Amino acid sequence: MKKVIGLVISAFFILGLMSTSAFADSAKGQKYYLKYMKNDSGMNGAKFATQHTQAEWKALFEGKGEKFIAEYSKKFPALEGFLKGDKFEKFMPDIKDFCLEFASDSGNVPSC
Amino acid sequence: MRKIIAPLIIGAALSTAFAADDSLKQEIEALKTQMAELKSAQSKMNIDALRAQVTEIKAHDAGDNIKWNVDFRTSYDVIDYKITDGSKTDNAIWTNKLILGMAAQPADNLVFKGALGVYKTFGQNNINDTSMFQGFDWYGTQKPGDDSIKLREAYFLYFGDMGDVHYSASFGRRPSVDGFMTNLRADNENPASPVGHNINMEFDGASFKFDLDKVTGISGMYIKLCLGRGFSETTGAYSQGTAGFNPAYIKDGMNPNMDLAGLLMQFYDDGQYKIMANVFKGWNMMGVGMELADQSLTRFYDVGDMTGASLSLQVNGIGNGINDFLDDSVFFISYAVNKTDPNNVPVNTYSGSMVTAINYGMSGAGMLGSTEKETGSSIYTGVQVPGIMAGQRLGLEYNHGSKYWRSFTYGEDTLAGSKLATRGDAYEIYYILPIVKKNLTAQLSYVYMDYNYAGSDMFFGQTGNPEGLMGMMPYVESASNIKASIRYRY
């Protein structure tokens, strides 16, 4: 049995070396939305993300998200500070992933 | 002079008008060309073919009212037990676990969610014959058994707004496995409904949730009333009595309905700090009776009621921008209590006689081996931090339970028994690594449970006696569970 355990653990670490590199995380995006954007937008995450289709979100987040920043700074002026700051630039891939996952044409069914 | 200037002005004006006319003509020609190109392109489009294609797609999708997702895992578990009589036992088991998730939203204010599950051991399909508890309803898809498909979740959510209060009402088989905090070790992004510290099992019931964040101004605040029935007192169809067949689905006069009502409260959630609590009461809790002559189990009895509560804090991102490591770390701590209220009904027989068992002082009455009201408590804490490579996660958890601690965590996916039910100390370390993003992941975990008392993770009557069954039977002193798994989700 010890041999099998050893083999399984070795396989696990080999898999670790094969694992994918960094990827955007919609769960993190949801967390950032809740922490930095929900209060100023007055919308819960699910409602916010369904404002656009996936193609529209992709267009808004193109480049450094200039179009997203412009649209949502205008819609919610209280968000401007966050959107034009360093944090947004850092969290943008995760927020984008979150918006794509729950976009109006994503087919995602909200839990509540 | 005027005679000279006037013709000049008229001449200039006319030449400008002719030039403008030429330019207009050119523009009209260009437009004509574009129109011709468009017409040509349009004529090449086969509208009928497109219509036929759309009709075909509509016909194919009509009635497809469920979206499916797959969660499939293959695991290798090594379990090891040390018994108080000095003996040891171990095993290594391969399992397959398949959860088919379902979802639909026919209207803006109506959602259906469901899940079917199979959790089976390799090459074993009559495992239910090994124990009268194996096929229990509380962990049908959370403990490996045979290859039958079981209902894990099925409920609808009807929601709307009453002024500033968003509400939802739901009936069905609940999303009650791997809730708040325990979703981390289960590597589930979103926690299920309950606080995982003291409730983690499958059951049927209802819930009514009211979001209070807008009326109170407190971020994320809500309350949720949860109702569940953990056991229904009924016979089946064509059950036999002393005078032939009974009418179908009548009370069997044995264990009454076992019900639970709880209030789940989220006091605060701003995405970083989350505080949750629950209070609940369970009625007619189950305890098993024994035939003392041959020490066999007879049937379930109602042994009394139980109340419980918990208070939990989770910090998702430690500090505020101190560094990336802390920003991506999760810490939680939780405290829970339970209190028994035994009815002290005798449950044991000796050679079929309950009176004889009572005369021997072994009636089995009480809850958790005591005829008094007993209080138990537990503390649960843990941290999950980024791993060595991007996307990987390392988790460390610890929990401690007192002598009379009893949780409803029968659905915890730990083959060696629920670690959160431990009366003593339990430790866990796990490592999660994504292989193909989050669609294919591997996890390695080690759980060690060091019991101070017997009866952890047992039922509510005499089998939960901290001194061992009838105060004298040997019990597991410590247990460990190594699990290596690979999981596909999409």
Interface residues (C-beta under 8 A of the other chain):
Chain A: M1 V4 I5 V8 I9 A11 F12 L15 G16 M18 S19 T20 S21 A22 F23 D25 S26 A27 K28 Q30 K31 Y32 Y33 L34 K35 Y36 K38 N39 K87 G107 V109 P110 S111 C112
Chain B: K67 Y76 V78 D90 A92 A103 A104 Q105 V111 K113 L157 F159 S168 P175 E189 N190 K209 S219 G220 D269 D270 G271 Q272 N316 G317 G321 D328 I388 M389 A390 G391 Q392 Y431 L433 P434 I435 V436 K437 K438 A442 L444 I482 A484 I486
